[in-house]
Amino acid sequence: TTEIYTLSLHDALPIWPGSALYGGNAMGGVINIVQKKPIESLEGQITADYGTYQTRGLKGYLGGKSGKGFYWAASGLARASEGYITQSYADQMANPYIVKSTFDEKVFSLRTGYSPSEKFSADVYFSYYDDRRETGEKVYQPSGNSTDHDTYSLRSTFSGISGATQWNAALYYIQERYKRVSEWFKDDYTWYDVLSKRSDFGLMTGLSRTWKTHTFSGGLDIRHGGVDASDIYYTSTDQVDNRGKIVFYGFYLQDQFRFMDESMTLVAGLRYDYSTFYDGAFVIHHPSAETRFMSTYQFSDEESISWGAISPRLSLQYKPGDRFRVYTGYSRGFRPSVLDDLCRSGRVRGGFKVANPKLKPEYLDNLEAGMDYKPVVWAKISASIYYSRGSDFLYYVSTGDSIDMGFGNRPVMVRSNISDVEIKGMEADFTLSPNSWWSFYGSYAFNISKITGYNPEDAVVNVDLTGKYLTDVPRHSFTLGALLRSLWVDAGITGKFTGKMYINDQNIYDDIVLSDQYPAVFTLDLKFQRTFYNRYKASLTLQNLLDEKIYESKMAVGPGRFIVFELGIRI
Protein backbone atom coordinates (compact mmCIF):
# COMPACT_ATOMS: atom_id res chain seq x y z
CA THR A 1 0.00 0.00 0.00
CA THR A 2 3.02 2.27 0.28
CA GLU A 3 2.64 5.47 -1.72
CA ILE A 4 5.53 7.29 -3.40
CA TYR A 5 5.98 11.03 -3.58
CA THR A 6 8.64 11.94 -6.14
CA LEU A 7 11.14 14.76 -6.10
CA SER A 8 13.09 14.96 -9.35
CA LEU A 9 16.40 16.72 -9.87
CA HIS A 10 17.02 15.38 -13.34
CA ASP A 11 16.46 16.59 -16.88
CA ALA A 12 13.37 15.15 -18.52
CA LEU A 13 14.10 12.04 -20.56
CA PRO A 14 11.70 9.41 -21.93
CA ILE A 15 9.57 7.69 -19.27
CA TRP A 16 10.94 4.18 -18.98
CA PRO A 17 10.56 1.93 -15.96
CA GLY A 18 11.65 4.22 -13.17
CA SER A 19 12.86 1.69 -10.61
CA ALA A 20 16.49 2.84 -10.95
CA LEU A 21 15.58 6.13 -9.28
CA TYR A 22 12.23 5.67 -7.54
CA GLY A 23 11.86 2.01 -6.57
CA GLY A 24 9.33 -0.72 -7.18
CA ASN A 25 6.21 1.44 -7.30
CA ALA A 26 7.73 3.19 -10.34
CA MET A 27 7.89 0.06 -12.48
CA GLY A 28 5.99 1.78 -15.29
CA GLY A 29 7.59 5.21 -14.97
CA VAL A 30 7.20 8.37 -12.89
CA ILE A 31 5.07 11.48 -13.13
CA ASN A 32 6.36 14.26 -10.89
CA ILE A 33 3.58 16.61 -9.72
CA VAL A 34 4.77 20.00 -8.47
CA GLN A 35 2.13 22.07 -6.68
CA LYS A 36 1.96 25.76 -7.61
CA LYS A 37 2.85 28.18 -4.84
CA PRO A 38 0.81 31.35 -4.18
CA ILE A 39 2.17 34.37 -6.06
CA GLU A 40 -0.03 37.14 -4.60
CA SER A 41 -0.34 38.45 -1.05
CA LEU A 42 -3.93 37.19 -1.14
CA GLU A 43 -5.50 35.10 -3.90
CA GLY A 44 -8.34 32.67 -4.22
CA GLN A 45 -11.21 31.33 -6.25
CA ILE A 46 -14.47 29.48 -5.81
CA THR A 47 -16.14 27.28 -8.42
CA ALA A 48 -19.51 25.54 -8.53
CA ASP A 49 -20.62 22.95 -11.09
CA TYR A 50 -23.71 20.94 -11.94
CA GLY A 51 -24.16 18.08 -14.37
CA THR A 52 -25.82 14.88 -15.50
CA TYR A 53 -27.28 12.52 -12.87
CA GLN A 54 -27.68 15.53 -10.55
CA THR A 55 -23.93 15.65 -10.06
CA ARG A 56 -22.96 18.82 -8.23
CA GLY A 57 -19.74 20.15 -6.83
CA LEU A 58 -18.27 23.10 -4.98
CA LYS A 59 -14.57 23.80 -4.64
CA GLY A 60 -12.60 26.70 -3.25
CA TYR A 61 -9.05 27.90 -2.81
CA LEU A 62 -7.51 30.66 -0.71
CA GLY A 63 -3.82 31.41 -0.35
CA GLY A 64 -1.19 34.08 -0.05
CA LYS A 65 2.44 34.92 0.57
CA SER A 66 4.51 37.48 2.44
CA GLY A 67 7.55 39.37 1.28
CA LYS A 68 9.78 37.31 3.58
CA GLY A 69 9.19 34.05 1.72
CA PHE A 70 6.37 32.58 3.80
CA TYR A 71 3.29 31.28 1.98
CA TRP A 72 0.12 29.42 2.82
CA ALA A 73 -2.85 27.88 1.01
CA ALA A 74 -6.11 26.16 1.89
CA SER A 75 -8.48 24.36 -0.44
CA GLY A 76 -11.62 22.31 -0.23
CA LEU A 77 -13.88 20.25 -2.44
CA ALA A 78 -17.35 18.75 -1.99
CA ARG A 79 -19.01 16.65 -4.70
CA ALA A 80 -22.02 14.35 -4.85
CA SER A 81 -24.11 12.55 -7.45
CA GLU A 82 -27.38 10.64 -7.58
CA GLY A 83 -25.58 8.19 -9.84
CA TYR A 84 -26.67 5.66 -12.44
CA ILE A 85 -26.84 1.89 -13.06
CA THR A 86 -23.28 0.64 -13.57
CA GLN A 87 -24.05 -3.08 -14.02
CA SER A 88 -24.20 -4.81 -17.38
CA TYR A 89 -27.44 -5.96 -18.97
CA ALA A 90 -26.65 -9.56 -17.97
CA ASP A 91 -26.21 -8.53 -14.33
CA GLN A 92 -29.48 -6.59 -14.34
CA MET A 93 -31.38 -9.62 -15.64
CA ALA A 94 -29.87 -11.91 -12.98
CA ASN A 95 -29.99 -9.62 -9.95
CA PRO A 96 -33.26 -7.93 -8.82
CA TYR A 97 -31.46 -5.88 -6.14
CA ILE A 98 -29.49 -3.61 -8.45
CA VAL A 99 -29.80 0.12 -7.77
CA LYS A 100 -27.96 3.25 -8.86
CA SER A 101 -24.31 3.72 -7.88
CA THR A 102 -23.90 7.06 -6.11
CA PHE A 103 -21.06 8.96 -4.49
CA ASP A 104 -20.49 11.73 -1.97
CA GLU A 105 -16.96 12.96 -1.28
CA LYS A 106 -15.21 15.79 0.58
CA VAL A 107 -11.59 16.92 0.52
CA PHE A 108 -9.79 19.53 2.62
CA SER A 109 -6.13 20.47 2.43
CA LEU A 110 -3.85 22.97 4.14
CA ARG A 111 -0.37 23.93 3.02
CA THR A 112 2.30 26.22 4.40
CA GLY A 113 5.91 26.83 3.54
CA TYR A 114 8.98 29.00 3.56
CA SER A 115 11.02 29.76 0.44
CA PRO A 116 13.16 32.89 0.81
CA SER A 117 15.11 32.10 -2.39
CA GLU A 118 15.89 29.33 -4.85
CA LYS A 119 18.58 28.13 -2.44
CA PHE A 120 16.16 26.80 0.16
CA SER A 121 12.54 25.70 0.39
CA ALA A 122 10.48 23.99 3.09
CA ASP A 123 6.87 22.89 2.70
CA VAL A 124 4.28 21.14 4.90
CA TYR A 125 1.06 19.74 3.43
CA PHE A 126 -1.94 18.17 5.20
CA SER A 127 -5.07 16.74 3.60
CA TYR A 128 -8.22 14.94 4.71
CA TYR A 129 -10.42 12.90 2.40
CA ASP A 130 -13.85 11.46 3.20
CA ASP A 131 -16.20 9.68 0.84
CA ARG A 132 -19.08 7.24 0.59
CA ARG A 133 -19.69 5.34 -2.64
CA GLU A 134 -22.71 3.11 -3.10
CA THR A 135 -21.73 0.37 -5.53
CA GLY A 136 -25.12 -0.46 -7.00
CA GLU A 137 -26.71 -3.30 -5.03
CA LYS A 138 -29.12 -2.90 -2.11
CA VAL A 139 -31.06 -5.50 -0.15
CA TYR A 140 -31.58 -4.36 3.46
CA GLN A 141 -28.73 -2.06 4.48
CA PRO A 142 -29.44 1.72 4.33
CA SER A 143 -26.78 2.34 1.68
CA GLY A 144 -26.62 -1.19 0.30
CA ASN A 145 -23.21 -2.32 -0.90
CA SER A 146 -20.96 0.66 -0.30
CA THR A 147 -17.42 1.77 0.44
CA ASP A 148 -16.22 4.50 2.78
CA HIS A 149 -12.74 6.04 3.03
CA ASP A 150 -11.39 8.38 5.70
CA THR A 151 -7.84 9.28 4.72
CA TYR A 152 -5.37 11.57 6.50
CA SER A 153 -2.16 12.59 4.77
CA LEU A 154 0.77 14.62 6.08
CA ARG A 155 3.80 15.45 3.96
CA SER A 156 6.81 17.69 4.48
CA THR A 157 9.42 18.44 1.81
CA PHE A 158 12.74 20.26 1.96
CA SER A 159 15.08 21.23 -0.87
CA GLY A 160 18.05 23.47 -1.43
CA ILE A 161 20.95 24.49 -3.65
CA SER A 162 24.51 25.06 -2.52
CA GLY A 163 26.85 25.88 -5.37
CA ALA A 164 26.78 22.97 -7.80
CA THR A 165 24.93 20.74 -5.34
CA GLN A 166 21.17 20.26 -5.13
CA TRP A 167 19.46 18.26 -2.40
CA ASN A 168 15.95 17.32 -1.35
CA ALA A 169 14.13 15.24 1.22
CA ALA A 170 10.52 14.25 1.78
CA LEU A 171 8.80 12.79 4.82
CA TYR A 172 5.23 11.51 4.57
CA TYR A 173 2.58 9.74 6.62
CA ILE A 174 -0.77 8.43 5.39
CA GLN A 175 -3.52 6.76 7.41
CA GLU A 176 -6.68 5.36 5.88
CA ARG A 177 -9.73 3.92 7.60
CA TYR A 178 -11.71 1.90 5.09
CA LYS A 179 -15.13 0.34 5.42
CA ARG A 180 -17.01 -1.75 2.91
CA VAL A 181 -20.54 -3.08 3.35
CA SER A 182 -21.21 -6.26 1.35
CA GLU A 183 -24.63 -7.85 1.15
CA TRP A 184 -26.51 -10.01 -1.31
CA PHE A 185 -29.54 -12.29 -1.41
CA LYS A 186 -30.20 -15.29 -3.55
CA ASP A 187 -31.07 -18.55 -1.80
CA ASP A 188 -30.36 -16.84 1.52
CA TYR A 189 -29.12 -13.50 2.79
CA THR A 190 -25.41 -12.70 3.34
CA TRP A 191 -24.07 -9.57 4.99
CA TYR A 192 -20.58 -8.69 6.18
CA ASP A 193 -18.56 -5.53 6.73
CA VAL A 194 -14.92 -5.01 5.82
CA LEU A 195 -13.15 -2.82 8.40
CA SER A 196 -9.57 -1.92 7.53
CA LYS A 197 -6.85 0.34 8.94
CA ARG A 198 -3.99 1.11 6.57
CA SER A 199 -0.94 3.22 7.23
CA ASP A 200 2.08 4.30 5.21
CA PHE A 201 5.08 6.40 6.12
CA GLY A 202 8.51 6.97 4.69
CA LEU A 203 11.54 9.09 3.92
CA MET A 204 12.91 9.87 0.46
CA THR A 205 16.15 11.76 -0.09
CA GLY A 206 18.08 12.95 -3.11
CA LEU A 207 21.44 14.60 -3.75
CA SER A 208 22.73 15.86 -7.09
CA ARG A 209 26.05 17.53 -7.91
CA THR A 210 27.36 18.84 -11.22
CA TRP A 211 31.07 18.45 -11.97
CA LYS A 212 32.27 19.58 -15.40
CA THR A 213 30.10 17.62 -17.87
CA HIS A 214 28.79 15.14 -15.31
CA THR A 215 25.78 15.33 -13.02
CA PHE A 216 26.04 12.73 -10.27
CA SER A 217 22.91 11.81 -8.31
CA GLY A 218 22.19 9.53 -5.40
CA GLY A 219 19.60 8.96 -2.75
CA LEU A 220 18.16 6.81 0.00
CA ASP A 221 14.54 5.71 0.44
CA ILE A 222 12.87 4.12 3.45
CA ARG A 223 9.18 3.19 3.27
CA HIS A 224 6.81 1.23 5.48
CA GLY A 225 3.25 0.06 4.94
CA GLY A 226 0.84 -1.84 7.16
CA VAL A 227 -2.73 -3.13 7.12
CA ASP A 228 -4.97 -4.53 9.88
CA ALA A 229 -8.41 -5.56 8.66
CA SER A 230 -11.38 -7.80 9.42
CA ASP A 231 -14.36 -9.10 7.49
CA ILE A 232 -17.11 -9.31 10.11
CA TYR A 233 -20.13 -11.42 9.16
CA TYR A 234 -23.54 -10.61 10.63
CA THR A 235 -25.49 -13.44 9.01
CA SER A 236 -23.14 -16.16 10.26
CA THR A 237 -20.51 -16.70 12.96
CA ASP A 238 -17.48 -15.86 10.80
CA GLN A 239 -14.81 -13.24 11.27
CA VAL A 240 -11.95 -13.15 8.76
CA ASP A 241 -8.84 -11.25 9.87
CA ASN A 242 -5.99 -10.20 7.63
CA ARG A 243 -2.95 -8.18 8.55
CA GLY A 244 0.60 -7.61 7.42
CA LYS A 245 3.47 -5.15 7.20
CA ILE A 246 6.04 -4.46 4.54
CA VAL A 247 9.19 -2.34 4.71
CA PHE A 248 11.37 -1.09 1.83
CA TYR A 249 14.97 0.14 1.79
CA GLY A 250 16.44 1.54 -1.39
CA PHE A 251 19.63 3.24 -2.57
CA TYR A 252 20.40 4.59 -6.03
CA LEU A 253 23.28 6.18 -7.95
CA GLN A 254 23.19 7.83 -11.36
CA ASP A 255 25.56 9.70 -13.68
CA GLN A 256 24.34 12.00 -16.44
CA PHE A 257 27.27 12.63 -18.79
CA ARG A 258 27.16 15.28 -21.54
CA PHE A 259 29.67 15.30 -24.40
CA MET A 260 30.11 16.41 -28.05
CA ASP A 261 29.41 20.03 -27.05
CA GLU A 262 26.55 18.73 -24.87
CA SER A 263 24.63 17.43 -27.89
CA MET A 264 25.01 13.86 -26.55
CA THR A 265 23.77 12.77 -23.14
CA LEU A 266 24.54 9.40 -21.61
CA VAL A 267 22.62 8.38 -18.48
CA ALA A 268 23.70 5.38 -16.41
CA GLY A 269 21.89 4.50 -13.20
CA LEU A 270 21.75 1.66 -10.72
CA ARG A 271 19.43 1.04 -7.80
CA TYR A 272 19.26 -1.66 -5.14
CA ASP A 273 16.09 -2.35 -3.19
CA TYR A 274 15.46 -4.66 -0.28
CA SER A 275 11.95 -5.32 1.05
CA THR A 276 10.53 -7.55 3.79
CA PHE A 277 6.99 -8.79 4.38
CA TYR A 278 6.34 -9.70 8.02
CA ASP A 279 3.65 -10.11 10.70
CA GLY A 280 1.35 -11.48 8.01
CA ALA A 281 -1.81 -13.38 8.88
CA PHE A 282 -5.02 -14.56 7.24
CA VAL A 283 -7.22 -16.26 9.85
CA ILE A 284 -10.87 -17.30 9.99
CA HIS A 285 -12.55 -17.29 13.41
CA HIS A 286 -15.67 -19.43 14.02
CA PRO A 287 -15.92 -20.56 10.36
CA SER A 288 -19.20 -21.57 8.77
CA ALA A 289 -20.26 -22.59 5.28
CA GLU A 290 -19.93 -18.95 4.21
CA THR A 291 -16.12 -19.02 4.45
CA ARG A 292 -15.28 -22.71 4.18
CA PHE A 293 -13.89 -22.27 0.67
CA MET A 294 -11.13 -20.03 2.13
CA SER A 295 -10.06 -22.33 4.98
CA THR A 296 -7.13 -23.92 3.12
CA TYR A 297 -5.57 -20.50 2.54
CA GLN A 298 -5.17 -19.55 6.21
CA PHE A 299 -1.74 -18.66 7.58
CA SER A 300 -0.20 -16.95 10.61
CA ASP A 301 3.05 -16.86 12.62
CA GLU A 302 5.10 -17.51 9.49
CA GLU A 303 8.66 -16.34 9.05
CA SER A 304 9.19 -13.04 7.29
CA ILE A 305 9.87 -13.08 3.55
CA SER A 306 12.48 -10.77 1.97
CA TRP A 307 13.31 -9.81 -1.60
CA GLY A 308 16.20 -7.91 -3.13
CA ALA A 309 16.38 -6.39 -6.59
CA ILE A 310 18.95 -4.56 -8.71
CA SER A 311 17.48 -2.17 -11.29
CA PRO A 312 19.88 -0.76 -13.92
CA ARG A 313 19.19 1.97 -16.44
CA LEU A 314 21.22 3.06 -19.49
CA SER A 315 20.12 5.61 -22.08
CA LEU A 316 21.70 7.69 -24.84
CA GLN A 317 20.29 10.90 -26.29
CA TYR A 318 21.44 12.97 -29.26
CA LYS A 319 20.08 16.53 -29.37
CA PRO A 320 22.06 18.85 -31.68
CA GLY A 321 19.57 21.70 -31.25
CA ASP A 322 16.02 22.58 -30.28
CA ARG A 323 14.46 21.08 -33.42
CA PHE A 324 15.59 17.47 -33.32
CA ARG A 325 16.23 14.75 -30.75
CA VAL A 326 16.80 10.99 -31.03
CA TYR A 327 17.21 8.60 -28.10
CA THR A 328 17.49 4.96 -27.17
CA GLY A 329 17.78 3.12 -23.90
CA TYR A 330 17.42 0.06 -21.73
CA SER A 331 15.92 -0.11 -18.26
CA ARG A 332 14.81 -2.76 -15.82
CA GLY A 333 11.84 -2.33 -13.55
CA PHE A 334 10.58 -4.39 -10.68
CA ARG A 335 7.45 -4.36 -8.53
CA PRO A 336 7.23 -6.27 -5.26
CA SER A 337 3.91 -7.74 -4.22
CA VAL A 338 1.52 -5.45 -2.38
CA LEU A 339 -0.15 -6.14 0.95
CA ASP A 340 -3.56 -6.38 -0.68
CA ASP A 341 -2.44 -9.53 -2.53
CA LEU A 342 -0.18 -10.92 0.21
CA CYS A 343 -2.71 -11.05 3.04
CA ARG A 344 -6.19 -9.80 2.05
CA SER A 345 -9.21 -11.61 0.67
CA GLY A 346 -12.18 -9.96 -0.98
CA ARG A 347 -14.10 -9.18 -4.12
CA VAL A 348 -12.25 -8.45 -7.35
CA ARG A 349 -13.44 -7.92 -10.87
CA GLY A 350 -15.46 -10.93 -11.92
CA GLY A 351 -15.01 -13.00 -8.76
CA PHE A 352 -13.44 -13.38 -5.34
CA LYS A 353 -9.72 -13.54 -4.49
CA VAL A 354 -7.86 -15.01 -1.54
CA ALA A 355 -4.50 -14.09 -0.03
CA ASN A 356 -1.16 -15.51 -1.16
CA PRO A 357 1.80 -14.72 1.17
CA LYS A 358 4.30 -16.53 -1.09
CA LEU A 359 4.21 -14.01 -3.92
CA LYS A 360 7.48 -12.82 -5.46
CA PRO A 361 8.23 -9.51 -7.20
CA GLU A 362 7.65 -9.15 -10.92
CA TYR A 363 10.25 -7.75 -13.32
CA LEU A 364 10.20 -5.90 -16.62
CA ASP A 365 13.12 -5.42 -19.05
CA ASN A 366 12.45 -2.62 -21.52
CA LEU A 367 14.16 -1.46 -24.73
CA GLU A 368 13.00 1.77 -26.35
CA ALA A 369 14.04 4.10 -29.17
CA GLY A 370 12.42 7.30 -30.34
CA MET A 371 12.71 10.75 -31.78
CA ASP A 372 11.25 14.27 -31.62
CA TYR A 373 11.30 16.60 -34.65
CA LYS A 374 10.17 20.21 -35.12
CA PRO A 375 10.13 20.92 -38.88
CA VAL A 376 8.89 24.45 -38.11
CA VAL A 377 8.53 26.45 -34.91
CA TRP A 378 4.80 25.72 -34.61
CA ALA A 379 4.89 21.96 -35.26
CA LYS A 380 6.29 18.98 -33.37
CA ILE A 381 6.27 15.27 -34.23
CA SER A 382 7.30 12.47 -31.86
CA ALA A 383 7.53 8.71 -32.35
CA SER A 384 8.90 5.75 -30.41
CA ILE A 385 9.06 1.97 -30.54
CA TYR A 386 9.50 -0.33 -27.57
CA TYR A 387 9.95 -3.95 -26.61
CA SER A 388 9.41 -5.23 -23.06
CA ARG A 389 9.80 -8.65 -21.57
CA GLY A 390 8.33 -9.40 -18.16
CA SER A 391 9.02 -12.28 -15.82
CA ASP A 392 7.21 -13.59 -12.74
CA PHE A 393 4.21 -11.49 -13.75
CA LEU A 394 1.42 -11.34 -11.20
CA TYR A 395 -1.88 -12.72 -12.45
CA TYR A 396 -5.14 -13.91 -10.92
CA VAL A 397 -5.67 -17.65 -11.48
CA SER A 398 -8.56 -19.87 -10.52
CA THR A 399 -8.33 -22.08 -7.42
CA GLY A 400 -10.98 -24.40 -8.81
CA ASP A 401 -13.57 -23.22 -6.26
CA SER A 402 -16.46 -20.85 -6.85
CA ILE A 403 -18.71 -18.65 -4.73
CA ASP A 404 -22.28 -17.48 -5.19
CA MET A 405 -22.00 -13.69 -5.03
CA GLY A 406 -25.72 -13.04 -5.40
CA PHE A 407 -25.80 -13.00 -9.19
CA GLY A 408 -24.49 -16.46 -9.98
CA ASN A 409 -21.36 -18.47 -9.24
CA ARG A 410 -18.09 -16.64 -9.79
CA PRO A 411 -14.59 -18.13 -9.56
CA VAL A 412 -12.42 -17.96 -6.45
CA MET A 413 -9.01 -16.69 -7.58
CA VAL A 414 -5.56 -16.19 -6.13
CA ARG A 415 -2.79 -13.86 -7.32
CA SER A 416 0.26 -15.85 -8.48
CA ASN A 417 3.63 -15.44 -10.22
CA ILE A 418 2.68 -17.63 -13.12
CA SER A 419 3.76 -16.14 -16.40
CA ASP A 420 6.30 -14.45 -18.63
CA VAL A 421 4.96 -11.80 -20.97
CA GLU A 422 6.07 -9.99 -24.10
CA ILE A 423 4.96 -6.44 -24.76
CA LYS A 424 5.83 -4.60 -27.98
CA GLY A 425 4.48 -1.62 -29.79
CA MET A 426 4.90 1.91 -31.01
CA GLU A 427 3.56 5.37 -30.22
CA ALA A 428 3.42 8.58 -32.25
CA ASP A 429 1.99 12.02 -31.61
CA PHE A 430 1.95 15.52 -33.08
CA THR A 431 1.08 19.08 -32.07
CA LEU A 432 0.42 21.96 -34.46
CA SER A 433 -0.05 25.62 -33.47
CA PRO A 434 0.01 27.59 -36.74
CA ASN A 435 -1.23 30.77 -35.05
CA SER A 436 -2.48 32.11 -31.72
CA TRP A 437 -6.05 31.06 -32.54
CA TRP A 438 -5.75 27.39 -33.41
CA SER A 439 -3.95 24.34 -32.03
CA PHE A 440 -4.24 20.74 -33.22
CA TYR A 441 -2.97 17.55 -31.61
CA GLY A 442 -3.14 13.81 -32.07
CA SER A 443 -1.61 10.51 -31.05
CA TYR A 444 -1.64 6.86 -32.08
CA ALA A 445 -0.57 3.76 -30.16
CA PHE A 446 -0.14 0.16 -31.30
CA ASN A 447 0.43 -2.60 -28.76
CA ILE A 448 0.69 -6.40 -28.71
CA SER A 449 0.89 -7.93 -25.21
CA LYS A 450 1.03 -11.73 -24.96
CA ILE A 451 1.80 -14.38 -22.38
CA THR A 452 4.88 -16.24 -23.66
CA GLY A 453 5.50 -18.60 -20.76
CA TYR A 454 3.09 -20.05 -18.23
CA ASN A 455 3.77 -22.01 -15.05
CA PRO A 456 0.43 -23.10 -13.58
CA GLU A 457 0.21 -23.69 -9.85
CA ASP A 458 -2.22 -26.54 -10.47
CA ALA A 459 -2.00 -28.24 -13.88
CA VAL A 460 -5.47 -29.74 -13.41
CA VAL A 461 -7.30 -26.56 -12.38
CA ASN A 462 -5.34 -23.87 -14.28
CA VAL A 463 -5.74 -23.65 -18.06
CA ASP A 464 -2.51 -23.12 -20.01
CA LEU A 465 -2.41 -19.42 -20.93
CA THR A 466 0.65 -19.57 -23.21
CA GLY A 467 -0.04 -17.51 -26.33
CA LYS A 468 -3.00 -15.69 -24.79
CA TYR A 469 -3.25 -11.90 -24.91
CA LEU A 470 -3.15 -9.77 -21.77
CA THR A 471 -6.50 -8.38 -20.64
CA ASP A 472 -7.55 -4.73 -20.85
CA VAL A 473 -4.91 -3.81 -23.45
CA PRO A 474 -6.22 -2.44 -26.79
CA ARG A 475 -4.17 -3.21 -29.89
CA HIS A 476 -5.02 0.12 -31.51
CA SER A 477 -5.89 3.49 -29.96
CA PHE A 478 -5.74 7.05 -31.18
CA THR A 479 -6.70 10.58 -30.16
CA LEU A 480 -7.37 13.67 -32.31
CA GLY A 481 -8.23 17.12 -31.05
CA ALA A 482 -8.32 20.83 -31.72
CA LEU A 483 -8.39 23.99 -29.60
CA LEU A 484 -9.80 27.38 -30.63
CA ARG A 485 -8.90 30.53 -28.69
CA SER A 486 -10.92 33.61 -29.58
CA LEU A 487 -12.20 36.88 -28.12
CA TRP A 488 -15.64 35.38 -27.62
CA VAL A 489 -15.04 31.83 -26.45
CA ASP A 490 -12.36 29.18 -26.08
CA ALA A 491 -13.46 25.83 -27.50
CA GLY A 492 -11.97 22.36 -27.65
CA ILE A 493 -12.92 19.09 -29.32
CA THR A 494 -11.33 15.69 -28.69
CA GLY A 495 -12.07 12.37 -30.34
CA LYS A 496 -10.70 9.15 -28.87
CA PHE A 497 -10.73 5.62 -30.27
CA THR A 498 -10.01 2.59 -28.10
CA GLY A 499 -9.81 -0.78 -29.84
CA LYS A 500 -11.08 -4.15 -28.68
CA MET A 501 -9.62 -5.59 -25.46
CA TYR A 502 -9.80 -9.12 -24.10
CA ILE A 503 -11.86 -9.46 -20.93
CA ASN A 504 -10.31 -12.49 -19.23
CA ASP A 505 -6.99 -14.32 -19.19
CA GLN A 506 -8.26 -17.27 -21.24
CA ASN A 507 -9.55 -14.91 -23.98
CA ILE A 508 -12.91 -16.69 -23.91
CA TYR A 509 -16.58 -15.68 -23.75
CA ASP A 510 -17.62 -13.86 -20.56
CA ASP A 511 -21.20 -14.26 -19.37
CA ILE A 512 -21.36 -10.73 -17.89
CA VAL A 513 -20.19 -8.76 -20.94
CA LEU A 514 -21.61 -11.46 -23.28
CA SER A 515 -18.47 -11.47 -25.42
CA ASP A 516 -14.79 -12.44 -25.27
CA GLN A 517 -13.72 -8.82 -25.82
CA TYR A 518 -14.83 -5.37 -24.84
CA PRO A 519 -16.03 -3.74 -28.07
CA ALA A 520 -14.06 -1.00 -29.80
CA VAL A 521 -15.40 2.45 -29.01
CA PHE A 522 -15.07 6.01 -30.27
CA THR A 523 -15.89 8.92 -27.98
CA LEU A 524 -16.19 12.62 -28.68
CA ASP A 525 -15.75 15.38 -26.07
CA LEU A 526 -16.48 19.10 -26.38
CA LYS A 527 -15.67 22.00 -24.07
CA PHE A 528 -16.55 25.70 -24.26
CA GLN A 529 -15.06 28.26 -21.88
CA ARG A 530 -15.28 32.02 -21.48
CA THR A 531 -13.59 34.40 -19.04
CA PHE A 532 -15.29 37.70 -18.17
CA TYR A 533 -13.56 40.77 -16.76
CA ASN A 534 -10.52 38.66 -15.83
CA ARG A 535 -12.40 37.36 -12.78
CA TYR A 536 -15.38 35.28 -13.82
CA LYS A 537 -15.18 32.03 -15.74
CA ALA A 538 -17.96 29.89 -17.20
CA SER A 539 -17.53 26.56 -18.97
CA LEU A 540 -19.68 23.85 -20.53
CA THR A 541 -18.26 20.34 -20.93
CA LEU A 542 -19.90 17.58 -22.97
CA GLN A 543 -18.17 14.26 -22.39
CA ASN A 544 -18.93 11.23 -24.56
CA LEU A 545 -21.21 13.24 -26.81
CA LEU A 546 -22.15 10.13 -28.83
CA ASP A 547 -23.41 8.40 -25.65
CA GLU A 548 -21.27 5.26 -25.98
CA LYS A 549 -21.67 2.67 -23.23
CA ILE A 550 -18.12 1.84 -22.18
CA TYR A 551 -16.98 -0.88 -19.80
CA GLU A 552 -14.67 0.50 -17.13
CA SER A 553 -12.81 -1.08 -14.19
CA LYS A 554 -14.45 -4.03 -12.40
CA MET A 555 -16.73 -4.52 -15.40
CA ALA A 556 -18.75 -1.42 -14.54
CA VAL A 557 -20.55 0.33 -17.38
CA GLY A 558 -19.60 3.99 -17.87
CA PRO A 559 -22.09 6.85 -17.53
CA GLY A 560 -22.51 7.50 -21.25
CA ARG A 561 -23.09 11.13 -22.23
CA PHE A 562 -22.15 13.44 -19.37
CA ILE A 563 -22.74 17.21 -19.37
CA VAL A 564 -21.29 19.61 -16.77
CA PHE A 565 -21.74 23.37 -16.42
CA GLU A 566 -19.22 25.22 -14.25
CA LEU A 567 -19.13 28.79 -12.97
CA GLY A 568 -16.21 30.29 -11.05
CA ILE A 569 -14.96 33.58 -9.62
CA ARG A 570 -11.37 34.55 -8.84
CA ILE A 571 -10.37 36.88 -6.05
Secondary structure, DSSP 8 states (H G I E B T S, - for coil): ---------S--------HHHH-GGGTT-----------SSSEEEEEEEEEGGGEEEEEEEEEEE-TTSEEEEEEEEEEEEEEE--S-HHHHHH-TTB--EEEEEEEEEEEEEEEEETTEEEEEEEEEEEEEEE-SB-SSSTT-SEEEEEEEEEEEEEEEEETTEEEEEEEEEEEEEEEEEEEEESSSEEEEEEEEEEEEEEEEEEEEEEETTEEEEEEEEEEEEEEEEEEEESSSS-EEEEEEEEEEEEEEEEEEEEETTTTEEEEEEEEEEEEEEEEEEEEEES--TTTGGGGGG-B-S---EEEEEEEEEEEEEE-SSSSEEEEEEEEEEEE---HHHHH--EEETTEEEE--TT---EEEEEEEEEEEE-SSTTEEEEEEEEEEEEEEEEEEEEEEEEEE-SSSEEEEEEEEEEEEEEEEEEEEEEEE--SSSEEEEEEEEEEEEEEEEE--S-TTTS---TT-B-TT--SEEEEEEEEEE-SS-EEEEEEEEE--EE-STT---BTTTTBSEE--EEEEEEEEEEEETTTEEEEEEEESTT----B-GGG-B---SEEEEEEEEE-
